[in-house]
Amino acid sequence: RVCADHWVGRRVGLSSRGLMRSRGGLTMSPTKAILALLGAAHSMDLVSASSCTERTVQVGDISVRISTGGPTAFRLRIIPAGGSNVPNPMPDASLPDAPCQHITDGQSQGVSSDFGSLTVSPSGVVVLKDASGKTLTTSQPITGDTQLLLSSADGKLYGRGASPLDMLQLSATTSKPKTYNRATFTPYYYSLGDGYGALGAVAVDKNTGSEMDLTYTTSGKQVEWKHGPGSFELHLIPAPTLAEGTQRYYQLLGQALILPKYAFGFGASRWGWESRDYVEEQIQKFRDGKYPIDYIILDFEWFMHETDYAYNPEGKPYYTDFGYNPKLFDEPAAQLATYQNDFHIRFGGIRKPRIGNSGMLTDLRAKGWILPNGEPAGTYPPEGHYADERCIDFAIPEARDWYAKKMEHYTEDGVDLWWNDEGEPNYYTFWFWNVAERKGVAAKAPTKRFFSLNRAWSPGMARLGAAVWTGDVSATWEDLKGTPGMMLNWVLGGAPYVGCDIGGFNGQTNGKHLTRWLQIGAFMPIMRVHSVIDATPHFPWLFGDDAARAMRRAIELRYRLVPYHYSLAHRLYRTGKHWIRPLVMEFPDEPEVAEITTEWMDGDILCAPVVREDDTREITLPKGKWYMLGATPEITRTLIVNGGQQFGGKAEAAEVPAFVRPGAVVPLAAVGQHTQELTGKPLEVQIYTGADGSFTLYEDDDETTDYMSDKVRSTSMTWSDASRTFKWTVTSASGLDTAKCYKQLQLTIFDGSSGGIVRTDPQDIGTHGSIKVGTYGNIIME
């Protein structure tokens, strides 16, 4: 495993020999480097490079324990007399703690590492410094076990999560961790003015419910962490920018697993699939109408003929929690094989974290495996509750094992993904529920990539293969406009794969509304439609020919972006750097874009979709030159606009405003009907002239976990603007079957100087290659 951090402003890496390397080629041991950094004022005891022993300072009856925690953070534990460490599944406990050194600074004791130092004084004053020795925050003396006060330079905190009440706001002043329908809030923030991130935790048990007994609030000059009596754990992440802070936070949470490639396509779900004939008719209509699709998801009806919402705690004796509804699946294994092999469509089914069968409920209660409370009702804020005393306590390992065993046969039958709904009875229900589901899948298909879609979440679930969606949104323009903000806030909070119920779950959409929402979805990590049982299903052909054409275009755009998004997912897995970013992260020195939530960066693409019913554009472009993205047919010439201004006007029905800067290298697929057929045609590599650029294309087998052992083909692409030369080099792991990899590529060059577009003929990719483009568009192969 290769680690990398910043030390005194220089990119460094820890080599296999334990040496610290700077860009200038000088080397220094970690011990000497830290000694030089801290100077003679500090004394030090070197701790093993493979661990970091906690330092404990007793402050009255409180034990304050300090160490590194994970590869990128310091861990502060405040434990009262008789207390114990906080059970905390959010950071990845399988990752080694960063090497540390014990230091003494005057009367304070603490630890230092490559990214800074953390100390505590005898009176309980905690000081966090970065690698240069700059103080980032200082606490008030610790006087009890319910509060920690940290100094702050300003009140800009990012990463709390979001709800419908604040989805148009990026920065926040407070957060209380909670999971509800349409709302997830985290115990995390990045402080923009102070240069560090913080992830807090207190104990959660079966009586805690949907909220963690923890809150942080900033006054602008001070951040207050407040919690109930008991132990408190805080990971502190020194990082100079929001971008680097978010990356290091993701590294703390653990590698976000790469979803199977079909998840980067388009999915259709609804509540109300009527019968097997109905399901297969809709599948055929997608294929006949040339609407690309990779998966369908069915609601309650796939496994049971009725819902359990009105059930009392005793359940019903005839309810089948782990079977099939024969009206839709009379021969499930054969049906699912046909859908996948003949139609190239995967199947996912809804799951609830509760039991409806009375016999099972009796057995599980006798074992103590049922939570005492129920599921919060409504959206957010919640109204009442239901499913009381029927929800499984997935925090119990034996309960997870039982559930996994019950679920195993679905993987054998050909079910590919789980759609996890209504899992908010406890803050960590979704986390432990996914652990159980993963075990069930692995028991029958050990190398199969796990993929679930969850209504709420807690940080760290992405290392399980868990994606999320934003809950039961309504079919309104308000919720459409708020969707990008929800996505951005959830990404900052630790959920990298975010989708939504495109078109709105509750209420009735129309052709224009559904089209605009699909255009947003094309640039989201997950793209899926969904609707309530009494609404018109969100299938394109049901909204008129004009709307259907525009919707097809939006879905086709999604499929053109698959190699781009899939490669960026590999980069996220390898580095912790997410491709979905708010503009404030990319352009921190431009205050006019700091709070924009209806635009975002998708890798190198700035997305500014239409979010108004009257089709008016609301575009703010940061300073500099911008090209219009040429990924849709209406772009027939190079179009450049100057940033630093706003743009309005009416947008055409199929228009999806998106922009890139000079030097962008964007790989696109030819239009295909499913992800499995995309590599059969040449890869189009779009180049936007005016600056040097690069991109790394990642490919694998699309399905298995072999990418974890680096069975990956990477194609490093570079564009030299001065020589107008595009080069590529392929690195392929031994043992990788490249049948699913691209065989050819062709260039599309958007020339900012001439305004023209140059296209090359397809070329074999091979192991390397070079294409030189002359000033007048002549092509020279090298």
RAJORA-V936039 format. One record per residue. N is the residue number from 1. RES is the residue in one small letter. SS is DSSP state (H for helix, E for strand, C for the rest). PHI is phi in radians with two decimals (none if undefined). NEAR is the number of other ideal C-beta (glycine too) atoms within 8 Angstrom. Layout:
{{N RES SS PHI NEAR} {N RES SS PHI NEAR}}
This chain:
{{1 r C none 2} {2 v C -1.78 5} {3 c C -1.82 8} {4 a E -2.57 7} {5 d E -2.57 10} {6 h E -1.76 11} {7 w E -2.34 12} {8 v C 0.85 7} {9 g C 1.34 5} {10 r E -2.06 9} {11 r E -1.25 6} {12 v E -2.32 12} {13 g E -2.40 9} {14 l E -1.67 12} {15 s C -1.36 7} {16 s C -1.12 3} {17 r C -1.63 4} {18 g C 1.41 8} {19 l E -1.66 9} {20 m E -1.71 13} {21 r E -1.96 9} {22 s C -1.79 10} {23 r C -1.09 5} {24 g C -1.32 5} {25 g C 1.63 6} {26 l C -1.32 6} {27 t E -2.19 8} {28 m E -2.66 10} {29 s E -1.19 9} {30 p H -0.96 13} {31 t H -1.08 9} {32 k H -1.14 8} {33 a H -1.09 12} {34 i H -1.21 12} {35 l H -1.04 9} {36 a H -1.11 8} {37 l H -1.24 11} {38 l H -1.47 12} {39 g C 1.39 7} {40 a C -1.26 3} {41 a C -1.22 5} {42 h E -1.90 10} {43 s E -1.92 5} {44 m E -2.55 13} {45 d E -2.09 6} {46 l E -1.33 6} {47 v C -1.81 12} {48 s C -0.85 6} {49 a C -1.18 7} {50 s C -1.72 5} {51 s C -2.71 9} {52 c C -2.48 12} {53 t C -1.20 8} {54 e C -1.11 8} {55 r E -1.81 11} {56 t E -2.06 8} {57 v E -2.09 12} {58 q E -1.55 7} {59 v E -2.05 12} {60 g C 1.11 6} {61 d C -1.52 4} {62 i E -1.72 14} {63 s E -1.66 13} {64 v E -1.85 16} {65 r E -2.02 12} {66 i E -2.26 17} {67 s E -2.82 13} {68 t E -1.38 13} {69 g C -2.39 10} {70 g C 1.37 14} {71 p C -1.40 10} {72 t C -2.31 11} {73 a C -2.43 16} {74 f E -1.67 16} {75 r E -2.04 15} {76 l E -1.95 14} {77 r E -2.06 15} {78 i E -1.98 15} {79 i E -2.19 12} {80 p C -1.27 12} {81 a C -0.98 6} {82 g C 1.40 3} {83 g C -1.50 9} {84 s C -2.43 4} {85 n C -1.09 7} {86 v C -1.39 10} {87 p C -1.12 6} {88 n C -2.46 7} {89 p C -1.42 9} {90 m C -1.21 10} {91 p C -1.19 14} {92 d C -1.40 11} {93 a C -1.23 5} {94 s C -1.38 4} {95 l C -1.45 9} {96 p C -1.21 6} {97 d C -1.20 13} {98 a C -1.07 14} {99 p C -1.00 15} {100 c C -2.41 12} {101 q E -2.19 14} {102 h E -1.34 13} {103 i E -2.26 14} {104 t E -2.23 10} {105 d E -2.14 11} {106 g C 1.13 5} {107 q C -1.56 4} {108 s E -1.47 12} {109 q E -2.11 11} {110 g E -3.13 15} {111 v E -2.34 16} {112 s E -2.25 13} {113 s E -2.55 13} {114 d C -1.05 13} {115 f C -1.79 14} {116 g E 2.54 12} {117 s E -2.59 14} {118 l E -2.40 15} {119 t E -2.28 12} {120 v E -2.43 16} {121 s C -1.59 12} {122 p C -1.03 7} {123 s C -1.54 7} {124 g C 1.60 15} {125 v C -1.51 12} {126 v E -1.71 14} {127 v E -2.22 16} {128 l E -1.87 14} {129 k E -2.18 11} {130 d E -1.54 12} {131 a C -1.17 12} {132 s C -1.52 7} {133 g C 1.63 8} {134 k C -1.27 7} {135 t E -1.32 7} {136 l E -1.66 11} {137 t E -2.77 13} {138 t E -2.29 9} {139 s E -1.57 13} {140 q C -1.23 6} {141 p C -0.97 9} {142 i C -1.30 15} {143 t C -2.07 7} {144 g C -2.89 6} {145 d C -1.96 11} {146 t C -2.25 7} {147 q E -2.72 9} {148 l E -2.42 11} {149 l E -1.93 10} {150 l E -2.06 13} {151 s E -1.17 10} {152 s C -2.59 15} {153 a C -1.51 6} {154 d C -2.73 8} {155 g C -1.75 11} {156 k C -1.44 8} {157 l E -2.01 16} {158 y E -2.19 13} {159 g C 1.94 15} {160 r C -1.26 14} {161 g E 1.68 12} {162 a E -2.97 14} {163 s C -2.48 12} {164 p C -1.06 10} {165 l C -1.38 5} {166 d C -2.45 9} {167 m C -1.24 13} {168 l C -1.67 7} {169 q C -2.19 10} {170 l C -1.54 13} {171 s C -1.46 11} {172 a E -2.55 11} {173 t C -1.95 8} {174 t E -2.75 9} {175 s E -2.74 14} {176 k E -2.12 9} {177 p E -1.02 11} {178 k E -2.80 11} {179 t E -2.26 13} {180 y E -2.46 16} {181 n C -1.06 14} {182 r C 1.35 11} {183 a E -2.59 14} {184 t E -2.30 16} {185 f E -2.09 12} {186 t C -1.98 14} {187 p C -1.58 11} {188 y E -2.25 15} {189 y E -2.63 13} {190 y E -1.98 17} {191 s E -1.63 16} {192 l C -1.12 12} {193 g C -1.35 9} {194 d C -1.80 10} {195 g C 1.44 13} {196 y E -2.71 15} {197 g E -1.94 16} {198 a E -2.53 15} {199 l E -2.14 16} {200 g E -1.78 14} {201 a E -2.80 12} {202 v C -2.24 14} {203 a C -1.17 8} {204 v C -2.16 9} {205 d C -2.25 6} {206 k C -1.17 8} {207 n C -1.71 6} {208 t C -1.26 11} {209 g C 1.48 8} {210 s C -1.38 11} {211 e E -2.10 9} {212 m E -1.51 12} {213 d E -1.37 7} {214 l E -2.75 15} {215 t E -2.53 9} {216 y E -2.09 15} {217 t E -2.53 9} {218 t E -2.03 13} {219 s C -1.69 9} {220 g C 1.77 7} {221 k C -1.97 6} {222 q E -2.73 10} {223 v E -1.87 15} {224 e E -1.86 12} {225 w E -1.67 14} {226 k E -2.25 9} {227 h E -2.66 12} {228 g C -1.22 7} {229 p C -0.98 5} {230 g C 2.35 10} {231 s C -1.25 14} {232 f E -2.37 15} {233 e E -2.14 14} {234 l E -2.42 14} {235 h E -1.61 15} {236 l E -2.02 13} {237 i E -2.13 17} {238 p E -1.11 14} {239 a C -2.89 13} {240 p C -1.34 8} {241 t C -2.35 9} {242 l H -1.07 11} {243 a H -1.10 10} {244 e H -1.25 10} {245 g H -1.09 15} {246 t H -1.17 14} {247 q H -1.09 13} {248 r H -1.18 16} {249 y H -1.11 17} {250 y H -1.10 14} {251 q H -1.16 11} {252 l H -1.15 16} {253 l H -1.25 14} {254 g C 1.84 12} {255 q C -1.08 8} {256 a C -1.28 14} {257 l C -1.12 11} {258 i C -1.43 10} {259 l C -1.23 12} {260 p C -1.02 9} {261 k H -1.05 12} {262 y H -1.07 13} {263 a H -1.19 14} {264 f H -1.56 10} {265 g C -1.62 16} {266 f E -2.08 11} {267 g E -2.21 15} {268 a E -2.17 14} {269 s E -2.39 12} {270 r E -2.84 12} {271 w C -1.71 9} {272 g C 2.18 11} {273 w C -1.11 12} {274 e C -1.54 5} {275 s C -2.87 8} {276 r H -1.07 10} {277 d H -1.04 6} {278 y H -1.09 9} {279 v H -1.00 12} {280 e H -1.28 8} {281 e H -1.13 8} {282 q H -1.18 13} {283 i H -1.02 12} {284 q H -1.13 9} {285 k H -1.17 11} {286 f H -1.05 12} {287 r H -1.22 10} {288 d H -1.14 6} {289 g C -1.48 10} {290 k C 1.05 7} {291 y C -1.76 11} {292 p C -0.99 14} {293 i C -2.80 15} {294 d C -2.16 13} {295 y E -2.71 15} {296 i E -2.13 15} {297 i E -2.28 16} {298 l E -1.91 13} {299 d C -1.55 12} {300 f H -0.71 9} {301 e H -1.09 14} {302 w H -1.28 12} {303 f C -2.11 11} {304 m C -2.65 13} {305 h C -1.48 5} {306 e C -2.55 5} {307 t C -1.49 6} {308 d C -1.95 14} {309 y C -1.07 6} {310 a C -1.64 4} {311 y C -1.21 12} {312 n C -1.50 5} {313 p C -1.03 8} {314 e C -1.42 6} {315 g C 1.29 15} {316 k E -2.26 9} {317 p C -1.20 7} {318 y C -1.67 5} {319 y C -1.23 12} {320 t C -1.93 8} {321 d C -1.35 11} {322 f C -2.25 8} {323 g C -2.14 7} {324 y C -2.31 8} {325 n C -1.49 11} {326 p C -1.10 6} {327 k C -1.15 8} {328 l C -1.86 13} {329 f C -2.30 10} {330 d C -1.46 8} {331 e C -2.48 6} {332 p H -0.98 10} {333 a H -1.09 9} {334 a H -1.17 7} {335 q H -1.09 11} {336 l H -1.14 12} {337 a H -1.14 9} {338 t H -1.15 9} {339 y H -1.03 13} {340 q H -1.35 13} {341 n H -1.40 7} {342 d H -1.62 6} {343 f H -1.93 10} {344 h C 0.99 10} {345 i C -2.20 13} {346 r E -1.59 11} {347 f E -2.08 15} {348 g E -2.27 16} {349 g E -2.14 12} {350 i E -1.25 11} {351 r E -2.31 9} {352 k E -2.07 9} {353 p C -1.51 12} {354 r E -2.40 11} {355 i C -2.08 11} {356 g C -1.90 12} {357 n E -1.37 13} {358 s H -1.14 10} {359 g H -1.14 7} {360 m H -1.10 10} {361 l H -1.06 15} {362 t H -1.07 8} {363 d H -1.13 8} {364 l H -1.21 13} {365 r H -1.13 10} {366 a H -1.08 6} {367 k H -1.52 8} {368 g C 1.37 7} {369 w C -1.77 11} {370 i E -1.96 13} {371 l C -1.21 11} {372 p C -1.30 6} {373 n C -1.81 10} {374 g C -2.15 12} {375 e E -1.69 11} {376 p E -1.03 12} {377 a C -1.67 8} {378 g C 1.33 9} {379 t C -1.79 9} {380 y C -2.42 12} {381 p C -1.16 5} {382 p C -1.22 12} {383 e C -2.29 5} {384 g C 1.36 7} {385 h E -2.80 10} {386 y E -2.70 8} {387 a C 0.97 14} {388 d C -1.08 9} {389 e C 0.98 10} {390 r C -2.26 14} {391 c E -1.56 15} {392 i E -1.27 13} {393 d C -1.53 12} {394 f C -1.22 14} {395 a C -1.21 9} {396 i C -1.51 9} {397 p H -0.97 5} {398 e H -1.16 8} {399 a H -1.18 15} {400 r H -1.11 13} {401 d H -1.08 10} {402 w H -1.07 10} {403 y H -1.14 14} {404 a H -1.03 13} {405 k H -1.11 9} {406 k H -1.13 9} {407 m H -1.60 13} {408 e H -0.98 11} {409 h H -1.12 8} {410 y H -1.11 10} {411 t H -1.13 14} {412 e H -1.05 8} {413 d H -1.29 9} {414 g C 2.02 11} {415 v C -1.21 11} {416 d C -1.80 11} {417 l E -2.58 13} {418 w E -2.06 11} {419 w E -1.91 12} {420 n E -1.63 16} {421 d E -2.03 8} {422 e C 1.06 10} {423 g C -1.82 14} {424 e C -1.86 14} {425 p C -1.15 14} {426 n C -2.49 14} {427 y C -1.01 13} {428 y C -1.84 11} {429 t H -0.98 14} {430 f H -1.06 17} {431 w H -1.02 13} {432 f H -1.25 12} {433 w H -1.08 14} {434 n H -1.14 16} {435 v H -1.02 11} {436 a H -1.14 15} {437 e H -1.12 16} {438 r H -1.01 11} {439 k H -1.13 11} {440 g H -1.11 16} {441 v H -1.17 12} {442 a H -1.11 10} {443 a H -1.10 10} {444 k H -1.89 9} {445 a C -2.49 7} {446 p C -1.04 5} {447 t C -1.79 6} {448 k E -1.29 11} {449 r C -1.25 11} {450 f C -1.40 12} {451 f C -2.51 13} {452 s E -2.31 14} {453 l E -2.15 16} {454 n E -2.14 14} {455 r C -1.34 12} {456 a C -2.58 13} {457 w C -2.88 14} {458 s C -2.22 14} {459 p C -0.99 13} {460 g C 1.81 13} {461 m H -1.17 14} {462 a H -1.15 15} {463 r H -1.32 11} {464 l H -1.66 12} {465 g C 1.70 13} {466 a E -1.67 14} {467 a E -1.73 16} {468 v E -2.38 16} {469 w E -2.30 13} {470 t C -1.52 13} {471 g C 1.51 13} {472 d C -1.43 9} {473 v C -1.20 13} {474 s E -1.77 10} {475 a C -1.42 14} {476 t C -2.21 8} {477 w H -1.21 9} {478 e H -1.10 7} {479 d H -1.28 12} {480 l H -1.05 13} {481 k H -1.12 11} {482 g H -1.41 12} {483 t H -1.05 15} {484 p H -1.04 15} {485 g H -1.14 14} {486 m H -1.06 13} {487 m H -1.01 15} {488 l H -1.09 14} {489 n H -1.14 15} {490 w H -1.24 15} {491 v H -1.07 12} {492 l H -1.08 12} {493 g H -1.42 15} {494 g C 2.11 15} {495 a C -2.01 13} {496 p C -1.31 12} {497 y C -1.86 13} {498 v E -2.07 17} {499 g E -2.30 14} {500 c C -2.73 14} {501 d C -1.42 14} {502 i E -1.07 14} {503 g C 1.63 13} {504 g C 1.60 16} {505 f C -1.29 11} {506 n E -1.56 9} {507 g C 1.70 10} {508 q C -1.91 6} {509 t C -1.56 13} {510 n C -2.45 7} {511 g H -1.06 12} {512 k H -1.12 10} {513 h H -1.06 14} {514 l H -1.16 17} {515 t H -1.07 14} {516 r H -1.10 12} {517 w H -1.25 14} {518 l H -1.12 15} {519 q H -1.12 12} {520 i H -1.13 14} {521 g H -1.07 15} {522 a C -1.06 13} {523 f C -1.89 11} {524 m C -1.72 13} {525 p C -1.05 10} {526 i C -2.15 14} {527 m E -2.17 13} {528 r E -2.70 16} {529 v E -1.64 14} {530 h C -2.82 12} {531 s C -2.72 16} {532 v C -1.27 9} {533 i C -1.11 7} {534 d C -1.72 4} {535 a C -1.76 12} {536 t C -1.08 8} {537 p C -0.98 9} {538 h C -1.51 14} {539 f C -1.78 10} {540 p H -0.96 12} {541 w H -1.24 8} {542 l H -1.61 7} {543 f C -2.21 11} {544 g C 1.63 6} {545 d H -1.13 5} {546 d H -1.11 8} {547 a H -1.13 14} {548 a H -1.08 13} {549 r H -1.11 9} {550 a H -1.15 12} {551 m H -1.16 15} {552 r H -1.02 12} {553 r H -1.05 11} {554 a H -1.13 15} {555 i H -1.24 16} {556 e H -1.07 10} {557 l H -1.06 13} {558 r H -0.96 14} {559 y H -1.28 15} {560 r H -1.10 11} {561 l C -1.47 13} {562 v H -0.99 14} {563 p H -1.09 14} {564 y H -1.17 11} {565 h H -1.15 13} {566 y H -1.14 13} {567 s H -1.17 13} {568 l H -1.18 10} {569 a H -1.17 13} {570 h H -1.09 13} {571 r H -1.10 12} {572 l H -1.03 14} {573 y H -1.05 11} {574 r H -1.40 6} {575 t H -2.15 7} {576 g C 1.45 11} {577 k C -1.58 9} {578 h C -1.50 11} {579 w C -1.52 12} {580 i E -1.59 13} {581 r E -2.48 12} {582 p C -1.21 12} {583 l H -1.07 15} {584 v H -1.08 13} {585 m H -1.32 12} {586 e H -1.45 10} {587 f C -2.26 10} {588 p C -1.16 9} {589 d C -1.68 4} {590 e C -2.07 10} {591 p H -1.06 5} {592 e H -1.20 5} {593 v H -1.89 12} {594 a C -1.08 10} {595 e C -1.94 8} {596 i C -1.23 10} {597 t C -2.04 13} {598 t C -1.72 10} {599 e C -2.26 12} {600 w E -2.81 13} {601 m E -1.63 14} {602 d E -1.95 11} {603 g C 1.14 9} {604 d C -1.64 8} {605 i E -1.71 13} {606 l E -1.61 14} {607 c E -1.71 13} {608 a C -2.41 13} {609 p C -1.17 13} {610 v C -1.34 12} {611 v C -2.14 11} {612 r C -1.99 9} {613 e C -1.12 6} {614 d C -1.50 5} {615 d C 1.21 11} {616 t E -1.30 10} {617 r C -1.28 12} {618 e C -2.28 10} {619 i E -2.05 10} {620 t E -2.06 12} {621 l E -1.75 15} {622 p C -1.06 12} {623 k C -1.10 7} {624 g C 1.91 8} {625 k E -1.55 11} {626 w E -2.35 13} {627 y E -1.60 16} {628 m E -1.31 11} {629 l C -1.08 11} {630 g C -1.68 11} {631 a C -1.72 11} {632 t C -2.15 10} {633 p C -1.07 5} {634 e C -1.26 7} {635 i C -1.46 10} {636 t C -1.96 5} {637 r C -2.62 7} {638 t C -1.25 12} {639 l C -2.10 7} {640 i E -2.13 9} {641 v E -2.22 10} {642 n E -1.60 9} {643 g C -1.41 10} {644 g C 1.33 7} {645 q E -2.71 7} {646 q E -1.88 7} {647 f E -2.28 9} {648 g C -2.21 7} {649 g C 1.50 6} {650 k E -1.53 7} {651 a C -1.73 10} {652 e C -1.18 7} {653 a C -1.03 10} {654 a C -1.64 11} {655 e C -1.34 8} {656 v C -2.23 12} {657 p C -1.06 12} {658 a E -2.66 14} {659 f E -2.45 13} {660 v E -2.37 12} {661 r C -1.60 12} {662 p C -0.94 12} {663 g C 1.68 11} {664 a C -1.17 13} {665 v E -2.13 15} {666 v E -2.16 15} {667 p E -1.45 14} {668 l E -2.29 13} {669 a C -1.50 15} {670 a C -1.20 9} {671 v C -1.05 7} {672 g C -2.39 12} {673 q C -1.62 8} {674 h C -2.81 12} {675 t H -1.16 13} {676 q H -1.21 9} {677 e H -1.73 9} {678 l H -1.16 12} {679 t H -1.36 11} {680 g H -1.30 5} {681 k C -2.02 7} {682 p C -1.06 10} {683 l E -1.33 14} {684 e E -1.62 12} {685 v E -1.93 15} {686 q E -1.59 15} {687 i E -2.17 13} {688 y E -1.95 15} {689 t C -1.27 13} {690 g C 2.06 9} {691 a C -2.87 8} {692 d C -1.19 9} {693 g E -2.68 13} {694 s E -2.73 9} {695 f E -2.78 10} {696 t E -1.98 10} {697 l E -1.54 12} {698 y E -1.96 11} {699 e E -2.39 14} {700 d C -2.61 13} {701 d C -1.49 10} {702 d C 1.33 9} {703 e C -2.18 7} {704 t E -1.82 8} {705 t H -1.52 7} {706 d H -1.08 11} {707 y H -1.07 13} {708 m H -1.17 5} {709 s H -1.73 5} {710 d C 1.18 6} {711 k C -1.44 10} {712 v C -2.41 11} {713 r E -1.80 13} {714 s E -2.04 11} {715 t E -2.09 13} {716 s E -1.48 10} {717 m E -1.99 14} {718 t E -2.37 11} {719 w E -2.13 13} {720 s E -1.71 10} {721 d C -1.29 12} {722 a C -1.12 5} {723 s C -1.66 6} {724 r C 0.90 10} {725 t E -2.18 11} {726 f E -1.87 14} {727 k E -2.23 11} {728 w E -2.52 13} {729 t E -2.37 8} {730 v E -1.82 12} {731 t E -2.11 8} {732 s E -2.16 8} {733 a C -1.29 9} {734 s C -1.17 4} {735 g C 1.58 5} {736 l C -1.46 12} {737 d C -1.39 5} {738 t H -1.53 8} {739 a H -1.05 4} {740 k H -1.64 10} {741 c C -1.69 8} {742 y C -1.16 12} {743 k C -1.81 7} {744 q E -2.38 10} {745 l E -2.41 12} {746 q E -2.48 13} {747 l E -1.76 14} {748 t E -2.17 13} {749 i E -1.93 12} {750 f E -1.62 12} {751 d C -1.65 12} {752 g C -1.22 13} {753 s C -1.43 6} {754 s C -1.73 7} {755 g C 1.41 7} {756 g C -1.65 8} {757 i E -2.17 11} {758 v E -1.89 11} {759 r E -2.12 7} {760 t C -1.75 12} {761 d C -1.31 5} {762 p C -1.06 8} {763 q E -2.22 11} {764 d E -1.11 7} {765 i C -1.30 12} {766 g C 0.99 6} {767 t C -1.82 4} {768 h E -2.97 8} {769 g E -3.10 11} {770 s E -2.69 10} {771 i E -2.31 14} {772 k E -1.85 12} {773 v E -1.90 14} {774 g C -1.21 9} {775 t C -1.02 4} {776 y C -1.80 4} {777 g C 1.60 10} {778 n C -1.23 6} {779 i E -1.88 11} {780 i E -2.14 8} {781 m E -1.43 8} {782 e C -2.22 7}}
